Amino acid sequence: MPTALIQGASRGIGLQFCQVLVNRGTTVIACCRNPGSAESLQVLKEEHPSLVSIVPLDVTSETAIEAGAQHVQQAHTAQLDLVINCSGILSPTGRGETSLKEVSFKNLEETFAVNTFGPLLMGRYFSPLLQSGTGRVGQQHPDPRHAHTGVLVNMSARVGSISDNGLGGWYSYRMSKAALNMATKNLSIELGRGRKKVICVALHPGTVDTDLSRPYHKNVPKGKLFTKEQSVSYLLSVIDNLSMDDTGKYLAFDGSSIPF
Ligand SMILES: NC(=O)c1ccc[n+]([C@@H]2O[C@H](COP(=O)([O-])OP(=O)(O)OC[C@H]3O[C@@H](n4cnc5c(N)ncnc54)[C@H](OP(=O)(O)O)[C@@H]3O)[C@@H](O)[C@H]2O)c1
């Protein structure tokens, strides 16, 4: 059975990934910054002690990411088949900026730390474990020269698309996700070289009923707000079908490409 590591596993989409993967028999290493307050994750671990481990990891700390990778390698496994970076904030206030007056260096920096810098450094410190993976997540390419060992997913958002930006606003969030998409593309190039290739993709989960989107639910057209269950089920179908042909792509929950 594969081994997956979910970063940002305490709530929302990350927690839902853990629940569904465990139900599939996948071994899950769930990373979150404050395990003591991640009650639903603790319950999942109690229900499935042999499949779930919880690792403390604040994605805004490079020291914590490096220590987390060392701990996983020493205490759990040196082989990962899937890493999903799920942490994300709209901004430290919980809302996107509506005008320039709300933009501040501090808030930009904090949003980038959670949404962009941390996920990229997760790639740096955890990619050796993905390069030692068994390639059991995704579809192996028919040409063995394009076989992969692991899959790295960065949870992006459609609002990170520069060409799709018709409304403006949400400076920190949009910029952090656009930069995350660039990081994902770069990762796909570097980790696509050599014999041990890692598929790297940026995924948009749809608009999902979680704490992050809650302030904006009333603006979402009826039927367009996904439950966490719906979103993760769609995203896992996309992930299950990824091959090296898809590396570097920015994909929506239905598998369609989003223009950068
Ligand atoms: N919901 C949507 O409609 C939507 C749409 C597009 C994209 N996305 C993306 O999907 C991903 C998951 O979002 P969600 O909707 O599930 O949000 P959520 O329910 O608000 O969960 C956010 C997660 O990020 C974690 N996090 C925040 N700061 C962190 C830090 N410093 N270190 C480690 N973890 C940290 C939170 O942990 P704590 O519990 O410790 O705070 C929580 O687990 C995000 O990247 C988001 O941008 C969501």
PDBQT file of the ligand as one rigid body, heavy atoms in Angstrom, charges set to zero:
ROOT
HETATM    1  N1  LIG A 301     -11.725  26.190   0.464  1.00  0.00    +0.000 N 
HETATM    2  C1  LIG A 301     -11.656  26.672  -0.766  1.00  0.00    +0.000 C 
HETATM    3  O1  LIG A 301     -12.666  27.096  -1.343  1.00  0.00    +0.000 OA
HETATM    4  C2  LIG A 301     -10.352  26.676  -1.509  1.00  0.00    +0.000 A 
HETATM    5  C3  LIG A 301     -10.338  27.118  -2.837  1.00  0.00    +0.000 A 
HETATM    6  C4  LIG A 301      -9.148  27.140  -3.544  1.00  0.00    +0.000 A 
HETATM    7  C5  LIG A 301      -7.988  26.707  -2.928  1.00  0.00    +0.000 A 
HETATM    8  N2  LIG A 301      -7.995  26.281  -1.639  1.00  0.00    +0.000 N 
HETATM    9  C6  LIG A 301      -6.720  25.857  -1.031  1.00  0.00    +0.000 C 
HETATM   10  O2  LIG A 301      -6.856  24.587  -0.441  1.00  0.00    +0.000 OA
HETATM   11  C7  LIG A 301      -5.944  24.466   0.658  1.00  0.00    +0.000 C 
HETATM   12  C8  LIG A 301      -6.702  23.971   1.889  1.00  0.00    +0.000 C 
HETATM   13  O3  LIG A 301      -7.627  24.996   2.255  1.00  0.00    +0.000 OA
HETATM   14  P1  LIG A 301      -8.899  24.703   3.168  1.00  0.00    +0.000 P 
HETATM   15  O4  LIG A 301     -10.057  25.245   2.453  1.00  0.00    +0.000 OA
HETATM   16  O5  LIG A 301      -8.908  23.285   3.605  1.00  0.00    +0.000 OA
HETATM   17  O6  LIG A 301      -8.598  25.700   4.390  1.00  0.00    +0.000 OA
HETATM   18  P2  LIG A 301      -8.796  25.549   5.961  1.00  0.00    +0.000 P 
HETATM   19  O7  LIG A 301      -9.924  24.646   6.280  1.00  0.00    +0.000 OA
HETATM   20  O8  LIG A 301      -8.819  26.956   6.468  1.00  0.00    +0.000 OA
HETATM   21  O9  LIG A 301      -7.429  24.814   6.409  1.00  0.00    +0.000 OA
HETATM   22  C9  LIG A 301      -6.223  25.478   6.280  1.00  0.00    +0.000 C 
HETATM   23  C10 LIG A 301      -5.128  24.577   6.788  1.00  0.00    +0.000 C 
HETATM   24  O10 LIG A 301      -3.879  25.274   6.682  1.00  0.00    +0.000 OA
HETATM   25  C11 LIG A 301      -3.194  25.084   7.903  1.00  0.00    +0.000 C 
HETATM   26  N3  LIG A 301      -2.190  26.099   8.199  1.00  0.00    +0.000 N 
HETATM   27  C12 LIG A 301      -2.345  27.436   8.251  1.00  0.00    +0.000 A 
HETATM   28  N4  LIG A 301      -1.200  27.996   8.649  1.00  0.00    +0.000 NA
HETATM   29  C13 LIG A 301      -0.302  26.992   8.845  1.00  0.00    +0.000 A 
HETATM   30  C14 LIG A 301       1.058  26.908   9.254  1.00  0.00    +0.000 A 
HETATM   31  N5  LIG A 301       1.775  27.999   9.568  1.00  0.00    +0.000 N 
HETATM   32  N6  LIG A 301       1.655  25.689   9.329  1.00  0.00    +0.000 NA
HETATM   33  C15 LIG A 301       0.970  24.583   9.028  1.00  0.00    +0.000 A 
HETATM   34  N7  LIG A 301      -0.331  24.583   8.644  1.00  0.00    +0.000 NA
HETATM   35  C16 LIG A 301      -0.937  25.775   8.550  1.00  0.00    +0.000 A 
HETATM   36  C17 LIG A 301      -4.295  25.086   8.943  1.00  0.00    +0.000 C 
HETATM   37  O11 LIG A 301      -3.792  24.600  10.165  1.00  0.00    +0.000 OA
HETATM   38  P3  LIG A 301      -4.308  25.132  11.617  1.00  0.00    +0.000 P 
HETATM   39  O12 LIG A 301      -5.489  24.304  11.957  1.00  0.00    +0.000 OA
HETATM   40  O13 LIG A 301      -3.139  24.898  12.504  1.00  0.00    +0.000 OA
HETATM   41  O14 LIG A 301      -4.652  26.593  11.464  1.00  0.00    +0.000 OA
HETATM   42  C18 LIG A 301      -5.314  24.203   8.259  1.00  0.00    +0.000 C 
HETATM   43  O15 LIG A 301      -4.997  22.841   8.419  1.00  0.00    +0.000 OA
HETATM   44  C19 LIG A 301      -5.318  25.856   0.846  1.00  0.00    +0.000 C 
HETATM   45  O16 LIG A 301      -4.042  25.866   0.245  1.00  0.00    +0.000 OA
HETATM   46  C20 LIG A 301      -6.262  26.770   0.097  1.00  0.00    +0.000 C 
HETATM   47  O17 LIG A 301      -5.610  27.924  -0.396  1.00  0.00    +0.000 OA
HETATM   48  C21 LIG A 301      -9.150  26.254  -0.907  1.00  0.00    +0.000 A 
ENDROOT
TORSDOF 0
